Amino acid sequence: MSQNNLDAIDRQILTILQRDARLPNTELADEIGLTPAPTLRRVRRLEEEGIIQRYVALLDHKKVGRDLLVLVRVTLDKQTRQGFNDFATQMQARPEVLECYLCLGDIDYLLKVSVPDLDAYQHFLVNTLAAIPGVRNTASTILVKQEKYTTSLPLE
């Protein structure tokens, strides 16, 4: 189902659940103006169709000892299917890699890495990232201050 097939109530449900996924169904129903049963049916349909992929708890990275966030631009030696697959598989296995994007343009991958401190990042960079066969170049940007953070997609 694409956004074009989402009606106004579906978009309203998704907007509210992006703000608070733990909202009880009865309160969600009140907010959108439906009774609980049809509200629950709509939520279940959105889940079954994969529009709602999962529910998560968002943590404060500093309060759990992950004080350093780094964006890393990665360039591979060769742009081959096997090279992309191998790199992606290795990044998926690394817990400090929060996000990994295959890119078009002057870099091949963009990573978001969360580590406790600069020493931990240096260890990751030297012993993990630079040790992967096919990695030609990396460039790191240390994130200093978060000006905006959201996981909510606009559904207007």
URTARA-V999732 format. One record per pair of residues at least 24 apart in sequence whose C-alpha atoms are under 7 Angstrom apart, sorted by the first residue. I is the first residue (numbers start at 1). GAP is how many residues later the second one is. Records with the same first field share a line. If there is no record, write none. Layout:
I: GAP / GAP
This chain:
1: 48
11: 144
18: 134
21: 34
65: 51
66: 48 / 49 / 50
67: 48 / 49 / 50
68: 46 / 47 / 48 / 49
69: 43 / 44 / 45 / 46 / 73 / 74
70: 42 / 43 / 44 / 70 / 71 / 72 / 73
71: 39 / 40 / 41 / 42 / 69 / 70 / 71
72: 38 / 39 / 40 / 66 / 67 / 68 / 69
73: 34 / 36 / 37 / 38 / 65 / 66 / 67
74: 33 / 34 / 35 / 36 / 63 / 64 / 65
75: 32 / 33 / 34 / 60 / 61 / 62 / 63
76: 32 / 58 / 59 / 60 / 61
77: 57 / 58 / 59
78: 56
83: 51
